[in-house]
Each structure stands twice: as structure tokens, then as C-alpha cells.
Amino acid sequence: MSDFSDIDVLWIMLTAFLVFLMQFGFALVETGTVRSKNTINVAMKNLIDTIMGVVVFWAVGFGLMFGSDHLGIFGTSWFFIDGADYNVNALFFFQAMFAATAVTIVSGAVAERIKFNAYVLVAIIVTGVIYPIFGHWSWGDGGWLKTLGFVDFAGSTVVHSVGAWIGLAGAIVLGPRLGKFRKGKALYFTPSNHNFIVFGVFILWFAWFGFNAGSILIYDKSITKILLNTLIGGAFGGLGAYIISLFFKERVSVEVFSFGIISGLVGITAGCDDFSTPVAALVGFVAAIVMFVTDQIVLKVMKVDDPLSVVSIHGFSGIWGTMAVGFFAALPENMTRVEFIAVQFTGVLAAFFLAFTLGLVLFSVLYKFKSLRVSKKNEVIGLNVAEHNARQPWVETIESIIRIMKSGNFSGKVYEEKYTEVGIVARFFNYLLSLLNTEQVKLEKSNISLKKESITDPLTKIMNRRGLYEKVQRQNPYKDKISIIIFDIDKFKVVNDTHGHAVGDEVIKTIAETVTPMLRQEDYIARWGGEEFVVTLRTIDIVDAQNSAERLRAKIETVKFPQVGKVTCSFGVSSPKNETMTLDDVIENADKALYDAKRLGRNRVCCW
């Protein structure tokens, strides 16, 4: 490695600071795109990216990527660098930020359902093994792709596509988020904060100037071309996405527009040092189209749930940018255009097979040991709480509201955080709850009253047929010892015809008032209809039941009814004979006995 001048080191450091800022930009885009219940989790993943991008890359990755070459496959030195070589320090600082960026890309594809500790392991393997090995192939002295003539100036493939293919493997093994696909159609999950997406794109675009211009590793006037192409590529990516949005969306989509800018930046990254500015514009514009088309294929055809459209933005746009170098960039020495395109295609394929294959192995091992995906319960409540026990005021308030509405009990209250917007909403909701609770209490009282009316005979105030059935229908007459007495008023039609229905009603009421006090607490009486009554007795001894019926008959016979004088009743009694008899069977038998009593002269008790 050649020595850097002081001004070169300063340039490398300044651009490295900008690349470091990309972590913040990605964090904003990702937290803005996912749902509110997972925003803290994805922010934490972006933070762990940075840690692993430094720690693991310092220990292992940097040496594998830029150390002394072995067979063109990996490096064998510069592990655990000690800071003594200032040139190496500068290179490490810059490249560690790239390593963190590569794994951050993976984060978006597996968002909202991967366990945090599983993602930490993924970050370790990506920054320590997968990214450095392909980085050595492409950028390391002696790397086999670099020797072939493969060109990827700042990492359209080395950084972006490698991260995307690992993310694709993760998304496939993890499977879609709960509820993402229904009846073969992909549902749209509303982002938590569209402003964060836009702000994140601004920061990424600004940081990308360091990402691309710093990759030259020297400070001279040639960086102006890199910076201009980066600016133009991102702008035309946004323009392409804007036009796409006008044609294919009802409104200008925040996500499509924003992701188009990032796609343009990804596409221009491979050849930003070589392209003319018109070519840079073309590359950025086409990158947005590539992003949109491939995103539809990944989602609707492949049925892969990629929350941040990582595969299309970084994977396929990265392929386009890398292949565009073969199409439009200056030819290396002793190489035809076709040969150059073939070399670029070889690099693209090598990146896919290495990253996707190792990604599948990594995620499959985690899946086999049940260490990959969160439980359904945790996915529903959100990874903020499930993985970090971190709650956001709005989310907590909404969850409280949902719990109350699901329970149907409006007597509870939502916590009111004073002097905050969410507290004002909670206070208003609690006011509505108090109104609902008042109405609920009224409704419950009304329901109780209505139910009582529905099972009570309005004339006699005793149970009606429905009320009696609700009391005893589910019981087994034999096991629960239930006998039935059915009785009705003899010659009741004569009473009505002679004295009128009002007198008849009084007779019915008087009989109910006479019989009710004679029954035990465990026995029931109901008006069966017209002048007919049913009594249930807690006994299966037919003799006991007959004696009880006889007492009721005799008592009614002694009562003096106004205007009518003497009234008699006929009784039918039945007891269950075995466990197979239903309540309706016993009632039917009692009814037969009542018919016998009437046929034999009335005012008597018959049994069946």
C-alpha cells in the first residue's frame, strides 16, 4: 500500500466521517418505514451495526479484506491492527464504515420479525467473513476478480448488492411478516413516519458524497467529477421515481420517490469516477426503473416480504450500476467491450452466489436452532417491547385503548401523561369512556329488566314456559331428580263465557298465588299457557309427586273465588324412569296423565 500524503489522510478522514453519518441516515429511513411498534428495535439494530462494523472488522474483517493475499481469495495479515501504521489506520477507518453500511442493508430486509440477538450474530458473520472475503476478491491486492479486471469503484456490488443478497436470504428463511399476504395479495403496512424517510434520504445523499469521493483515497481535482456524478445520479434517480409514481400511483408515493433517489445513488456508485455526466444521469434514471420493476417482482411474484425494498434498491440497482460500468466506462488495457462486460457480469454473479449462499446457510442454522424469528405473540405486540422492553407513549396509549375496546368494559381508564399531546388524547378518550360506561350501566340494567320480562308471565308474575325451560332444560330429569306436574282449570271456558275474561284472569292469578307458597325453594312453577300450569318437583318418587299434586288439588278446591265461587283443577303427574328420558319426555307423559284425569271426570290426580 502506497503512502498517503497528509492532505490525502485528511480527505480520507473527512469522507469517513460522512460515511459514518450514513448509519444515521439508514436509521431514519428504516425507523420511518417500519410500523411504530418496531421503530426502537430497528434503531437499535442500526446501532449494533456500527459496533460490529468496528469491533469485528478490526479483529478479523479488515485483515481478510486487505491483508496479504492468499490465492486471490482472502488476506492473511492486518488482524487486530495496533495503530502504529498511520496509512493503515486511515484505510481501516474508512473501510470500517463501509462494513457497517453493508450489514445495515441486511437489517432492512429482515425488519420487524427477527430476534435482536440473532441479528447480532448475522452482523458478526457479515462484517467478519462474507463482506471482507468478497471485498478482497474485488478490491484487495491480488484478489481474483480485481486481477480479472473487475471494476466497482465505490461498491455498487461490493457493499450494496452483497448486503442485499444476504438480506434476500434472510427474508426468504424468515418468511413474511404476520398478515403481509392474504389470499395471495400483499397488504400495505403504513410506515410509522414518512418525514423520517425523507429526512433519512437527505442525510444519506449528503453522506454518499463521502462514500463515493472518499473511495479514490487521494485528494485532487478528480473528486469534482465523482461528486458531480453522485449528485446527478441521485437526482435523476429521484426524477425517474417521480415519473414512475405519477404513472403507477394515485399520488406521488413518498416511499417510491425516496427509494428512487437511493437507487440512483446505488447505481452511480460503481462508475462515478469514470462516467460522463450524461451517462451518470442515465444510470441514475434507469436505476429507479430497475428498483420499481424488481420490487414488484420480489413482492408480487416471488412473495418475498422485504420491508425496506432492500433487494431491489441495493441488489438489482447495484447490478445495474456495476454492469453500466461494462457498458459505458473506459475500457481497461488489452480488453474488448464484450470481455469487459463479461468480467463485470462475472463479478455480479460471484457476489450473488457467495452472499446468497452463505446467507442461506447462516439464516438456516439460526432457524434450525429456533433462534431466528420472534414468536407470533411478540411480533404482534412489537419488537420495541418484546426485544427491548421499550415503550413509546403513543403506542402504549393505543394498546390501552385497544384492550379496553376489546374487553367491552368501559369502567377502566387510559393513563394520562400530563402536559403532552398523548396525554390530551388520553384525557379526551377517558371522557368518552365515562360516557360510554354510563350508557353501558343503563343498558345492562335495561337488559336485565328485558330478560326478566321475557321469562315472566305478565299476568301471574310467575315464570312462563321459556323461563322454566331456562331453569331446567339442560338438566337430566333422572340424575337431577325432576318430576313434572301439569294441571289446568276445569271448565275454564265456562268461567270466561259466563263472567268475562277479566274474572277469568283473576281466577288464574289466584291459583298462581295459592300454589306458589306451597312449593319448596327447589321446586318451580310456571304458567304453561292459557289456564295450564307446570310444576317441577325435586323427586323421582312417583308417590311423592302424586301426594304433592293431591295437596295442591285439595288446596285449590277450598279457595273461594270472587263471583265464581268454587274452582277445581285436574292434575297429571310423571316421574323419569331412566337416564335416557329427557325433560320433554317427562312433560309429555305428565300431559297424558292430565288427559286421563279429565277423561275420568276432572278434579283428580292421575299418574303416568
C-alpha positions in Angstrom: 0.0 0.0 0.0 1.4 3.4 -1.0 1.9 6.1 1.5 -0.8 8.8 1.8 0.1 12.4 2.0 -1.2 14.5 4.9 -3.8 16.1 2.7 -4.9 12.6 1.5 -5.3 11.4 5.0 -7.3 14.5 5.9 -9.6 13.8 2.9 -10.0 10.1 3.8 -10.9 11.0 7.4 -13.4 13.7 6.4 -15.1 11.4 4.0 -15.1 8.6 6.5 -16.9 10.9 8.9 -19.5 11.4 6.2 -19.8 7.6 5.6 -20.3 7.2 9.3 -23.3 9.6 9.0 -24.9 7.1 6.6 -25.7 4.9 9.7 -27.9 7.8 10.9 -29.5 8.2 7.5 -30.3 4.5 7.2 -31.6 4.5 10.8 -34.0 7.3 9.9 -35.2 5.7 6.7 -35.7 2.3 8.4 -37.5 3.6 11.5 -39.7 5.8 9.3 -40.7 2.8 7.1 -41.5 0.2 9.7 -44.5 0.3 11.9 -44.4 2.3 15.2 -44.2 -0.8 17.4 -40.9 -1.7 15.8 -39.1 1.6 15.4 -36.9 1.3 18.5 -35.9 -2.2 17.5 -34.6 -1.2 14.1 -32.9 1.9 15.5 -31.1 -0.5 17.9 -30.1 -2.7 15.0 -28.5 0.2 13.2 -26.6 1.0 16.4 -25.3 -2.6 16.7 -24.3 -2.5 13.0 -21.8 0.3 13.9 -20.4 -1.6 16.8 -19.9 -4.8 14.8 -18.7 -2.9 11.8 -15.8 -1.6 14.0 -15.1 -4.4 16.5 -15.4 -7.5 14.2 -13.9 -5.7 11.2 -10.9 -4.6 13.3 -10.4 -8.0 14.7 -10.9 -10.2 11.6 -12.6 -8.5 8.6 -10.0 -5.9 7.7 -7.3 -8.4 7.6 -9.3 -10.8 5.4 -10.1 -8.0 3.1 -6.9 -6.0 2.7 -4.2 -8.2 4.2 -1.5 -10.1 2.3 -3.2 -12.1 -0.5 -3.6 -15.8 -0.4 -4.6 -17.5 -3.7 -6.6 -14.4 -4.6 -9.3 -15.4 -2.1 -8.5 -13.7 1.3 -6.0 -11.7 3.1 -3.7 -13.1 5.8 -2.4 -10.0 7.7 -3.5 -6.8 9.4 -5.7 -8.6 12.0 -6.1 -6.6 15.3 -4.1 -3.7 13.9 -2.3 -1.8 16.6 -2.5 1.7 15.2 1.3 2.0 14.5 0.9 2.4 10.8 -0.8 5.7 10.0 -1.6 4.8 6.4 -3.3 1.5 7.6 -5.2 3.5 10.3 -6.7 5.8 7.6 -7.7 2.9 5.4 -9.2 1.0 8.3 -11.2 3.9 9.5 -12.7 4.5 6.1 -13.4 0.8 5.3 -14.9 0.1 8.7 -17.7 2.5 7.9 -18.3 0.6 4.6 -18.5 -2.7 6.6 -21.1 -1.2 8.9 -23.1 0.0 5.8 -23.1 -3.5 4.2 -24.7 -5.1 7.3 -27.1 -2.2 7.8 -28.6 -3.1 4.3 -29.4 -6.6 5.7 -31.3 -5.0 8.5 -34.0 -3.6 6.3 -34.8 -6.8 4.6 -35.3 -8.8 7.8 -37.0 -6.0 9.8 -40.0 -6.4 12.2 -39.6 -10.2 12.8 -36.0 -11.2 13.6 -34.7 -11.7 17.1 -32.2 -9.0 18.1 -29.6 -11.5 19.3 -29.9 -13.4 16.0 -29.3 -10.2 14.1 -26.2 -9.6 16.2 -24.8 -12.9 15.0 -25.7 -12.0 11.5 -23.8 -8.7 11.8 -20.8 -10.6 13.2 -20.7 -13.0 10.2 -21.3 -10.3 7.6 -18.7 -7.9 8.8 -16.2 -10.6 9.8 -16.5 -13.0 6.9 -18.9 -12.5 4.0 -18.3 -8.8 3.2 -14.5 -8.9 3.7 -14.0 -12.0 1.5 -15.8 -10.6 -1.4 -14.2 -7.2 -0.7 -10.8 -8.9 -1.1 -11.8 -10.5 -4.3 -12.8 -7.1 -5.8 -10.5 -4.6 -4.0 -7.7 -6.5 -2.3 -4.3 -6.6 -3.9 -4.2 -10.0 -5.6 -8.0 -10.6 -5.4 -9.1 -12.8 -8.3 -11.8 -10.5 -9.5 -9.5 -7.5 -9.4 -6.9 -9.4 -11.3 -9.6 -10.2 -14.0 -10.2 -6.5 -14.4 -13.5 -6.2 -12.4 -14.3 -2.6 -11.6 -16.6 -1.5 -8.8 -15.2 1.9 -7.8 -17.1 2.5 -4.5 -19.2 -0.6 -4.0 -22.4 -0.9 -6.0 -21.8 -4.6 -5.8 -19.2 -5.0 -3.1 -21.2 -3.1 -0.5 -24.8 -2.8 -1.7 -25.5 -5.9 -3.6 -23.7 -8.1 -1.2 -25.8 -6.7 1.7 -28.9 -7.1 -0.4 -28.3 -10.8 -1.3 -27.7 -11.7 2.3 -30.9 -9.8 3.2 -32.8 -11.7 0.5 -31.7 -15.0 2.0 -32.8 -13.8 5.4 -36.2 -12.6 4.2 -36.8 -16.0 2.5 -35.8 -18.1 5.5 -37.7 -15.8 8.0 -40.9 -15.7 5.9 -43.2 -12.7 5.6 -44.5 -10.6 8.5 -47.8 -11.7 10.0 -50.7 -10.6 7.8 -48.5 -9.4 5.0 -50.1 -11.7 2.4 -53.8 -12.5 2.4 -55.5 -14.5 -0.3 -52.4 -14.2 -2.5 -52.3 -10.4 -2.2 -49.7 -8.3 -0.5 -51.1 -5.9 2.0 -49.6 -2.4 2.5 -48.3 -1.7 6.0 -48.4 2.0 6.7 -45.0 3.5 7.7 -44.6 5.0 11.1 -43.2 8.3 10.0 -42.9 9.5 6.4 -40.9 12.5 7.4 -38.2 10.3 8.8 -37.9 8.6 5.4 -37.5 11.9 3.6 -35.0 13.2 6.3 -33.1 10.0 6.1 -32.7 10.3 2.3 -31.4 13.8 2.6 -28.7 12.6 5.1 -27.9 9.5 3.0 -27.4 11.7 -0.1 -25.2 14.1 1.8 -23.1 11.2 3.3 -22.9 9.5 -0.1 -20.6 12.3 -1.3 -18.1 10.9 1.2 -18.9 7.3 0.3 -18.0 7.9 -3.3 -15.5 10.7 -3.3 -13.6 9.2 -0.4 -13.1 5.9 -2.3 -10.5 7.5 -4.5 -8.2 7.6 -1.4 -6.4 10.8 -2.6 -7.3 14.5 -2.7 -7.1 16.1 -6.2 -9.4 17.8 -8.7 -10.7 14.5 -9.9 -13.0 14.3 -6.9 -15.2 17.0 -8.5 -16.2 14.6 -11.2 -17.1 12.0 -8.6 -19.1 14.5 -6.6 -20.9 15.8 -9.6 -21.8 12.3 -10.9 -23.0 11.3 -7.4 -25.2 14.4 -7.3 -26.6 13.9 -10.8 -27.1 10.1 -10.3 -29.2 10.7 -7.1 -31.2 13.5 -8.7 -32.1 11.5 -11.8 -32.9 8.5 -9.7 -35.4 10.8 -7.9 -36.7 12.1 -11.2 -37.3 8.6 -12.5 -39.1 7.6 -9.4 -41.2 10.7 -9.6 -42.3 9.9 -13.1 -43.0 6.3 -12.1 -45.1 7.4 -9.2 -47.2 9.7 -11.5 -47.9 6.8 -13.9 -48.4 3.9 -11.4 -49.6 5.5 -8.2 -52.7 7.7 -7.5 -50.4 10.2 -5.7 -46.7 10.8 -5.5 -45.6 8.0 -3.3 -43.2 9.0 -0.5 -41.6 5.6 -0.5 -41.2 5.2 -4.3 -39.8 8.8 -4.6 -37.4 8.4 -1.8 -36.2 4.9 -2.7 -35.7 6.1 -6.3 -33.1 8.6 -5.1 -31.3 5.9 -3.1 -31.4 3.6 -6.1 -29.8 6.3 -8.3 -27.1 6.7 -5.7 -26.5 2.9 -5.6 -26.4 2.7 -9.3 -23.9 5.5 -9.8 -21.5 4.3 -7.1 -19.7 1.7 -9.3 -18.7 4.1 -12.0 -18.9 7.6 -10.5 -15.2 8.2 -11.2 -15.4 7.3 -14.9 -18.8 8.1 -16.3 -19.5 11.3 -18.1 -22.2 13.4 -16.5 -24.9 12.5 -19.2 -24.1 8.8 -18.6 -24.4 9.4 -14.8 -27.9 10.9 -15.4 -28.9 7.8 -17.5 -27.6 5.4 -14.9 -29.4 7.1 -12.1 -32.7 7.3 -14.1 -32.6 3.7 -15.1 -31.7 2.6 -11.6 -35.0 3.9 -10.3 -36.9 2.0 -13.0 -34.9 -1.2 -12.1 -35.8 -0.6 -8.5 -39.5 -0.3 -9.1 -39.9 -3.2 -11.5 -37.8 -5.6 -9.5 -39.6 -4.6 -6.3 -42.9 -5.6 -7.8 -41.4 -8.9 -8.9 -39.9 -9.7 -5.5 -43.1 -8.8 -3.7 -45.9 -10.0 -6.0 -44.3 -12.8 -7.9 -41.7 -14.2 -5.5 -43.9 -13.4 -2.5 -40.8 -12.2 -0.5 -41.5 -9.7 2.3 -38.8 -7.1 2.1 -40.0 -4.2 4.3 -37.3 -1.7 3.0 -37.2 -2.9 -0.6 -33.5 -3.7 0.0 -33.3 -6.4 -2.7 -34.5 -4.0 -5.4 -32.8 -0.8 -4.2 -29.4 -2.2 -3.3 -29.3 -5.6 -5.0 -30.7 -5.1 -8.5 -29.8 -1.4 -8.8 -26.3 -2.4 -7.7 -26.2 -5.0 -10.5 -27.4 -2.3 -13.0 -24.7 0.2 -11.8 -22.0 -2.5 -12.0 -23.0 -3.6 -15.4 -23.3 0.0 -16.6 -19.5 0.3 -16.0 -19.0 -2.5 -18.5 -21.4 -0.8 -21.0 -20.2 2.8 -20.7 -16.9 3.2 -18.8 -13.5 3.4 -20.4 -12.0 0.0 -21.3 -9.1 -1.4 -19.3 -5.9 -2.1 -21.2 -6.0 -5.1 -23.6 -9.7 -5.8 -23.1 -12.6 -5.5 -25.5 -16.0 -4.2 -24.6 -17.5 -7.7 -24.7 -14.7 -9.0 -22.4 -15.2 -6.1 -20.0 -19.0 -6.7 -19.8 -18.3 -10.4 -19.2 -15.9 -9.6 -16.4 -18.4 -7.3 -14.8 -21.1 -10.0 -15.1 -18.7 -12.5 -13.5 -18.3 -10.2 -10.5 -22.0 -9.7 -10.2 -22.6 -13.5 -10.3 -19.8 -14.1 -7.8 -21.3 -11.6 -5.4 -24.7 -13.2 -5.6 -23.5 -16.8 -5.2 -21.2 -16.0 -2.3 -23.5 -13.7 -0.4 -26.8 -15.5 -1.0 -25.4 -19.0 -0.4 -23.6 -18.1 2.8 -26.6 -16.0 3.9 -28.9 -19.0 3.4 -26.6 -21.2 5.4 -26.4 -18.6 8.2 -30.1 -18.0 8.5 -31.0 -21.7 8.1 -28.7 -22.6 11.0 -30.3 -19.9 13.2 -33.8 -21.2 12.1 -32.9 -24.8 12.9 -32.0 -23.9 16.4 -35.1 -21.7 16.8 -33.0 -18.6 17.3 -34.1 -16.6 14.3 -37.7 -15.4 14.4 -39.6 -13.9 17.3 -42.8 -15.6 18.5 -46.1 -14.7 17.0 -47.1 -13.1 20.3 -44.0 -10.9 20.3 -44.4 -10.0 16.7 -48.0 -8.8 17.4 -47.1 -6.7 20.4 -44.0 -5.3 18.6 -40.3 -5.8 19.0 -39.9 -2.5 20.9 -41.4 -4.1 23.9 -40.6 -7.8 23.2 -36.9 -7.3 22.5 -36.1 -4.2 24.5 -38.9 -3.6 26.9 -39.1 -0.1 25.4 -42.4 1.6 25.0 -43.4 4.7 23.1 -46.2 6.9 24.7 -48.4 6.8 21.7 -48.1 3.1 21.2 -48.8 2.4 24.9 -51.9 4.6 24.8 -53.2 3.0 21.6 -52.6 -0.5 23.1 -54.5 0.5 26.2 -57.4 1.8 24.1 -57.5 -1.4 22.1 -57.5 -3.5 25.3 -60.4 -1.6 26.7 -62.4 -1.7 23.5 -61.8 -5.5 23.1 -62.8 -6.2 26.7 -66.1 -4.2 26.3 -65.6 -2.9 29.9 -65.7 0.8 29.8 -65.1 1.4 33.5 -61.3 1.5 33.1 -59.2 4.4 32.2 -56.2 5.1 30.0 -53.1 6.6 31.7 -53.0 10.4 31.2 -49.4 11.8 30.8 -49.9 15.4 31.8 -48.8 18.3 29.5 -48.2 16.1 26.5 -50.1 15.6 23.2 -50.7 12.0 24.0 -52.0 13.0 27.5 -54.6 15.3 25.9 -55.8 12.5 23.7 -55.9 10.1 26.6 -57.9 12.6 28.7 -60.4 13.0 25.8 -60.7 9.3 25.4 -61.3 8.8 29.2 -64.1 11.3 28.9 -65.7 9.3 26.2 -65.1 6.2 28.3 -67.0 7.7 31.2 -70.0 8.5 28.9 -69.9 5.0 27.4 -69.7 3.5 30.9 -72.8 5.4 32.0 -74.7 4.2 28.9 -73.3 0.7 29.4 -74.7 0.6 33.0 -78.1 1.8 31.8 -78.1 -0.8 29.0 -77.1 -3.6 31.4 -80.0 -2.6 33.7 -82.3 -2.5 30.8 -81.2 -5.9 29.5 -81.8 -7.4 33.0 -85.2 -5.9 33.0 -86.0 -7.1 29.5 -84.7 -10.6 30.2 -86.8 -10.8 33.4 -89.8 -9.7 31.4 -89.1 -12.2 28.7 -89.2 -15.2 31.2 -92.0 -13.9 33.3 -95.8 -14.3 32.8 -97.2 -10.7 32.9 -100.5 -11.8 34.4 -99.4 -14.0 37.3 -95.8 -12.7 37.8 -94.5 -16.3 37.8 -92.3 -17.9 35.2 -93.6 -18.6 31.7 -92.7 -21.6 29.6 -89.4 -20.0 28.4 -88.4 -19.2 31.9 -89.0 -22.7 33.1 -87.0 -24.2 30.2 -84.1 -21.9 31.0 -84.1 -23.2 34.6 -84.2 -26.9 34.0 -83.9 -27.8 30.3 -80.1 -28.6 30.4 -80.6 -30.9 33.4 -81.1 -34.7 33.3 -84.5 -35.5 34.9 -83.4 -38.8 36.3 -80.0 -37.8 37.6 -81.2 -34.4 38.9 -84.4 -35.9 40.3 -87.1 -33.9 38.5 -90.7 -34.9 38.3 -93.4 -32.9 36.4 -96.9 -31.9 37.5 -99.2 -30.4 34.8 -102.6 -29.0 35.8 -105.2 -26.8 34.3 -108.5 -25.3 35.4 -111.6 -27.4 34.9 -114.3 -25.9 32.6 -112.3 -22.6 32.3 -114.2 -21.7 29.1 -117.4 -21.7 31.0 -115.9 -19.2 33.5 -114.8 -16.9 30.7 -118.1 -17.1 28.9 -120.2 -16.6 32.0 -118.3 -14.0 33.9 -115.9 -12.5 31.2 -112.2 -12.6 30.6 -111.4 -10.2 33.5 -112.8 -12.6 36.0 -111.1 -15.5 34.3 -107.8 -13.7 34.6 -108.4 -13.2 38.3 -109.0 -16.9 38.7 -105.7 -17.7 37.0 -103.9 -15.1 39.3 -105.5 -16.5 42.4 -104.5 -20.1 41.6 -100.8 -19.0 41.0 -100.9 -17.1 44.3 -102.3 -20.2 46.1 -99.9 -22.8 44.7 -96.6 -20.8 44.8 -96.3 -20.6 48.6 -96.9 -24.4 48.9 -93.8 -25.2 46.9 -90.3 -25.7 48.2 -87.5 -23.4 47.3 -86.0 -26.1 44.9 -89.4 -26.5 43.1 -90.6 -24.3 40.3 -94.0 -23.2 38.9 -94.7 -21.8 35.5 -97.7 -20.7 33.6 -97.6 -23.0 30.5 -100.2 -21.2 28.5 -103.8 -20.2 28.9 -105.2 -21.9 32.0 -102.5 -24.5 32.2 -99.6 -24.6 34.7 -96.5 -26.8 35.2 -94.7 -27.6 38.4 -91.2 -29.2 38.7 -90.6 -31.2 41.9 -87.2 -32.4 43.1 -88.0 -36.0 43.4 -88.2 -39.1 41.2 -90.5 -40.9 43.6 -93.9 -41.0 41.7 -95.8 -41.5 45.0 -94.2 -38.3 46.5 -95.0 -36.4 43.3 -98.6 -37.7 43.4 -99.1 -36.7 47.0 -97.8 -33.2 46.3 -100.2 -32.9 43.4 -103.0 -34.1 45.6 -102.2 -31.4 48.2 -102.3 -28.7 45.6 -105.6 -30.0 44.2 -107.2 -30.1 47.6 -106.0 -26.6 48.5 -107.3 -25.1 45.2 -110.7 -26.8 45.9 -111.0 -25.0 49.2 -110.4 -21.5 47.8 -113.4 -19.3 47.4 -113.1 -17.3 44.1 -115.0 -13.9 43.8 -118.0 -14.2 41.6 -117.1 -17.7 40.6 -117.1 -19.4 44.0 -115.6 -22.9 43.7 -112.9 -23.8 41.0 -111.3 -27.2 40.6 -108.2 -28.3 38.7 -107.2 -31.6 37.0 -103.6 -32.9 37.6 -101.2 -35.1 35.6 -98.0 -36.4 37.2 -95.0 -38.1 35.7 -91.5 -39.1 37.0 -88.5 -40.2 34.9 -87.9 -43.9 34.7 -84.3 -44.0 33.5 -81.4 -41.8 32.4 -82.4 -41.8 28.8 -85.6 -39.8 29.4 -85.5 -36.1 28.5 -87.4 -33.3 30.1 -89.7 -33.2 27.1 -90.4 -37.0 27.6 -91.5 -36.5 31.2 -93.6 -33.4 30.3 -95.3 -35.4 27.5 -96.1 -38.3 30.0 -97.5 -35.8 32.5 -99.7 -34.3 29.8 -101.0 -37.8 29.0 -101.8 -38.3 32.7 -103.7 -34.9 32.7 -105.8 -36.1 29.8 -106.7 -39.2 31.8 -107.7 -37.1 34.8 -110.1 -35.0 32.6 -111.4 -38.1 30.9 -112.2 -39.7 34.3 -114.3 -36.8 35.5 -111.9 -33.9 36.3 -110.8 -32.6 39.8 -108.5 -35.5 40.3 -104.8 -36.6 40.1 -103.6 -39.2 37.6 -100.0 -40.5 37.1 -98.2 -41.9 34.1 
